[in-house]
């Protein structure tokens, strides 16, 4: 694991309904809860949550970025676990830790980049 581990999973998911190839659709970003990332429950949130069915009927593209599980740093696979127990620092840098709630935080920048690509 790199020193600058940021808590982002390597794999994320996009649900892009066929209807959205022909008409403009809105984008909805879904951040899973703790213990609900793909490392914990696989694709269950993406497939079995009902989000996909709702997206089809409401012309929405869904982005499911994933937070990464780590047995010491993020044992529940939560987003922004740096603000959880004091012993669990995700970013390893207090300056980065404070940036989570801004557009300059590593996780927020990554999600913003994903949105811009879509």
C-alpha positions in Angstrom: 0.0 0.0 0.0 1.4 3.4 -1.0 2.3 5.9 1.8 -0.2 8.4 0.3 -3.2 6.0 0.4 -6.3 8.0 -0.1 -9.1 5.5 0.6 -10.4 5.3 -3.0 -11.1 1.9 -4.5 -9.6 1.0 -7.9 -12.9 -0.1 -9.2 -16.1 1.9 -9.5 -19.3 1.4 -11.5 -21.4 3.4 -14.0 -24.9 2.6 -14.9 -25.7 4.2 -18.3 -29.3 3.4 -19.5 -29.8 2.8 -23.2 -32.2 5.7 -23.3 -29.4 8.1 -22.3 -27.6 7.5 -25.6 -30.4 9.4 -27.4 -31.6 12.0 -24.9 -30.0 14.1 -22.2 -29.9 12.5 -18.8 -29.0 13.7 -15.4 -26.0 12.3 -13.5 -26.5 11.0 -9.9 -23.4 10.1 -7.8 -24.1 7.4 -5.2 -21.7 7.1 -2.3 -22.2 3.8 -0.6 -22.4 3.6 3.2 -19.9 1.9 5.4 -19.7 -1.9 4.9 -21.5 -1.4 1.5 -18.6 -1.1 -0.9 -17.8 -3.7 -3.5 -15.1 -5.2 -1.3 -17.7 -6.0 1.3 -20.9 -6.8 -0.7 -19.7 -7.1 -4.3 -22.0 -5.4 -6.8 -25.1 -5.9 -4.7 -25.6 -2.1 -4.1 -25.4 -1.5 -7.9 -27.5 -4.4 -9.0 -30.1 -5.0 -6.1 -30.7 -1.6 -4.7 -33.4 -0.4 -7.1 -31.3 2.5 -8.2 -30.9 1.2 -11.7 -34.6 0.7 -12.3 -35.3 4.2 -11.0 -32.5 5.6 -13.2 -34.1 4.0 -16.3 -37.6 5.5 -15.7 -36.2 8.9 -14.7 -33.4 9.3 -17.3 -30.5 9.2 -15.0 -26.9 8.0 -15.3 -25.5 6.6 -12.1 -21.9 6.8 -10.8 -20.9 4.5 -8.0 -17.4 5.4 -6.9 -15.9 3.0 -4.3 -14.1 3.7 -1.0 -11.4 1.1 -0.3 -11.4 -1.2 2.7 -8.2 -1.5 4.7 -7.9 -3.7 7.7 -6.2 -0.9 9.8 -7.0 2.4 8.1 -10.6 1.9 7.0 -11.9 -1.4 8.3 -15.5 -0.6 7.4 -14.8 0.7 3.9 -16.3 4.2 4.6 -15.9 7.4 2.8 -13.7 10.0 4.6 -12.7 7.6 7.3 -10.1 10.1 8.3 -12.8 11.8 10.3 -13.7 8.6 12.1 -11.6 7.2 15.0 -8.5 9.3 15.7 -6.3 6.3 15.2 -7.6 5.8 11.6 -6.0 8.4 9.4 -6.7 7.8 5.7 -4.6 10.5 4.2 -1.5 10.5 6.4 -1.4 14.2 6.2 -3.4 16.5 8.5 -3.6 19.2 5.8 -5.3 16.7 3.4 -7.5 15.5 6.2 -8.9 19.0 6.6 -9.5 19.3 2.9 -12.1 16.5 2.8 -15.0 18.9 3.1 -13.8 21.1 0.3 -13.4 20.7 -3.5 -9.7 20.3 -2.8 -9.9 17.0 -1.0 -8.4 13.9 -2.7 -11.7 11.9 -2.8 -13.8 14.9 -3.8 -11.3 15.8 -6.6 -11.4 12.2 -7.9 -15.2 12.2 -7.9 -15.3 15.6 -9.7 -12.9 14.2 -12.3 -15.1 11.1 -12.8 -18.1 13.4 -13.3 -16.3 15.6 -15.9 -15.3 12.5 -17.8 -19.0 11.3 -18.0 
